[in-house]
Amino acid sequence: MEELLKTVILPNTSYEIEHRWSGIMGVGNHKKPIVEQLSNHDYCGVRMGGMGVAIGSLIGQELADLI
């Protein structure tokens, strides 16, 4: 991503990266996210296939509804 930023998005432009984020990509054979209760106090909202930014708030609402 940083190489793309440096060479394509902002070539010949000075910039500083203020924050970095890393996460685990949750993918599987099916596209439908998994939203379920695992135990009395554990819930999961996973397998968004790289769409976490787009559907993360919906999955969060579904998790809140389960709780």
C-alpha positions, 0 to 999 in steps of 0.5 A: 500500500505504501509503495502504491501511495509513493509511486501512483497516488502521490508521486514526487510529493512529500508526505508523512504517514501518521498512523498505521493499521494492521488486521486479519483478513477473514475470508472463506469459501462463502461470501456471507459474513459469519455473525454468531454467538460463540458462548455466553460472553463471546460473539464473532462478526468475521469473514467480511472478505475485505469489505469490513469498511463497507459492511463493518457497521452493519455487522456491528449492529447485528452483533449488538442485536445478538447481545 
